[in-house]
């Protein structure tokens, strides 16, 4: 989400940034956008640690939004650093910490006998896991071009109110599971490939794992994922305003499978 959209986040979930945190994030975003020729750099959220918090941003390139790039800083480290790739070879060690809070130290070793797996590796996995679940875009916000690229729709003017109340009109903005989707036949509508043919909708998730509501002013539709307490998605119908953010401990609610 854009930092200018923080009013709806503060109003609905009571979260904000200190002036120093906002200054560090804005400076880091400007620097990264200029150095790496990024199309979009947005605030992603905060993962709360015991000694300090991780503040994160997400970046998209001009030619293709995937894979996304993630950057982080902490309360004590203001320089924005890129998160490493999530290595599957480290997943067993990382999963053994799945119910524990982050410490806030990227260099902390998760196992004393294995110096190759640190809290930074865990952060890389957790951020991407959360993002693949809660990063949503409304229908029409992105299109599939004739060259099979997923691009921002400059003519998007928002969902109508009756459309905004349908879970089927919100898509997970993550890399398609089928890596070869560009070379396959995709159904078209008026010779255009709808994003629905490429991305999954919230409607396909576990039933009742999302809560859809209005904000306290009645001007935004909001969604919250019960798998990740602290997730918040918003869209202002009939406008191009939408976004998602996360404020939490980075711990997944696995008990939800038994609660629903």
HUGI-V183995 format. One record per run of one state. SS is the DSSP state (H for helix, E for strand, C for the rest). FROM is the first residue (numbers start at 1). TO is the last residue. If there is no record, write none. Layout:
ss = [SS & SS]
from = [FROM & FROM]
to = [TO & TO]
This chain:
ss = [C & H & C & H & C & E & C & E & C & E & C & E & C & E & C & H & C & E & C & E & C & E & H & C & E & C & E & C & E & C & H & C & H & E & C & H & C & E & C & E & C & H & C & E & H & C & E & C & E & C & E & C & E & C & H & C]
from = [1 & 3 & 14 & 19 & 37 & 38 & 48 & 49 & 50 & 54 & 62 & 69 & 75 & 81 & 83 & 88 & 96 & 102 & 103 & 109 & 112 & 114 & 119 & 135 & 136 & 139 & 142 & 145 & 150 & 153 & 161 & 165 & 167 & 170 & 173 & 181 & 184 & 188 & 190 & 192 & 194 & 195 & 198 & 201 & 202 & 205 & 210 & 215 & 221 & 226 & 231 & 236 & 242 & 249 & 256 & 260]
to = [2 & 13 & 18 & 36 & 37 & 47 & 48 & 49 & 53 & 61 & 68 & 74 & 80 & 82 & 87 & 95 & 101 & 102 & 108 & 111 & 113 & 118 & 134 & 135 & 138 & 141 & 144 & 149 & 152 & 160 & 164 & 166 & 169 & 172 & 180 & 183 & 187 & 189 & 191 & 193 & 194 & 197 & 200 & 201 & 204 & 209 & 214 & 220 & 225 & 230 & 235 & 241 & 248 & 255 & 259 & 260]
